């Protein structure tokens, strides 16, 4: 895995997103910025039935320390309570019906 990540860091395009074997988890190549070199980050972005990200940009995690911080936030019951309150006040999004792509059987 480390060799593949190193190769992606070296030869990937800036802002290129590579899927992983875990649905909704992508590796993102971030360009150099203000003197810091290019680096990789993990993007968490839920996927649809076809495996495509559902959001233009997901949550970016740059280190395992950031992941630990997000885990603490997500596991806090107050966040769940807050979101339930928001859900009760917010209108429900209307889902568009997508036609299934035409498949040619061989």
C-alpha positions in Angstrom: 0.0 0.0 0.0 2.8 2.5 0.9 4.4 2.0 -2.5 1.2 2.7 -4.3 0.6 5.8 -2.2 4.2 7.0 -2.9 3.7 6.5 -6.6 0.4 8.4 -6.5 2.1 11.3 -4.6 4.9 11.4 -7.2 2.9 10.9 -10.4 -0.7 11.9 -9.6 -2.2 15.2 -10.8 -3.0 18.0 -8.3 -6.4 17.5 -6.7 -6.7 14.0 -8.3 -9.0 11.7 -6.3 -8.4 7.9 -6.2 -11.0 5.6 -4.9 -10.0 2.9 -2.3 -11.5 -0.5 -1.5 -13.6 1.2 1.2 -16.7 2.8 -0.4 -16.7 6.6 0.4 -13.0 6.7 1.2 -10.7 8.4 -1.4 -7.1 9.4 -1.5 -6.6 13.0 -2.7 -3.4 14.5 -4.0 -3.0 18.0 -2.6 -0.7 20.4 -4.5 2.2 22.3 -3.0 1.1 25.3 -1.0 3.1 28.2 0.4 6.4 26.4 0.5 5.0 23.0 1.8 5.4 20.1 -0.6 2.6 18.2 -2.3 0.9 15.7 0.1 -1.8 13.1 0.3 -5.0 13.4 2.3 -8.0 11.1 2.8 -11.4 12.4 1.7 -14.5 11.0 3.2 -17.4 11.4 0.8 -20.5 9.1 0.8 -21.1 7.4 -2.6 -24.2 6.6 -4.6 -25.2 3.1 -5.8 -22.7 3.4 -8.7 -19.8 4.3 -6.3 -19.6 8.0 -7.4 -19.1 10.6 -4.6 -22.4 12.3 -3.7 -20.8 15.7 -2.8 -18.4 17.8 -4.8 -15.9 17.8 -1.9 -16.1 15.6 1.2 -14.4 15.9 4.6 -10.6 16.0 4.2 -8.3 14.3 6.8 -4.7 15.1 6.6 -3.4 12.9 9.5 -4.5 10.2 12.0 -4.5 12.9 14.7 -7.2 14.8 12.7 -9.2 11.5 12.4 -9.1 11.1 16.2 -10.4 14.6 16.7 -13.3 14.1 14.2 -14.1 10.8 15.9 -14.4 12.6 19.3 -16.7 15.2 17.7 -18.9 12.6 15.9 -19.3 10.4 19.0 -20.5 13.3 21.2 -24.2 12.7 21.9 -24.8 16.5 21.8 -24.0 16.5 18.1 -26.7 13.8 17.5 -29.2 15.8 19.5 -28.4 18.9 17.5 -28.8 17.2 14.2 -32.1 15.6 15.2 -33.3 19.1 16.1 -32.2 20.4 12.7 -33.8 17.4 10.9 -37.1 18.2 12.6 -37.0 21.8 11.4 -35.6 21.3 7.9 -37.5 20.4 4.9 -36.7 17.0 3.4 -34.7 17.1 0.2 -36.5 15.9 -2.9 -34.7 13.0 -4.6 -34.5 13.1 -8.4 -35.2 9.9 -10.1 -32.2 8.9 -12.1 -32.6 6.7 -15.1 -30.5 3.6 -15.1 -27.8 3.9 -17.8 -28.5 1.8 -20.8 -26.4 -1.4 -20.6 -25.5 -3.4 -23.7 -25.4 -7.1 -22.8 -22.8 -9.1 -24.6 
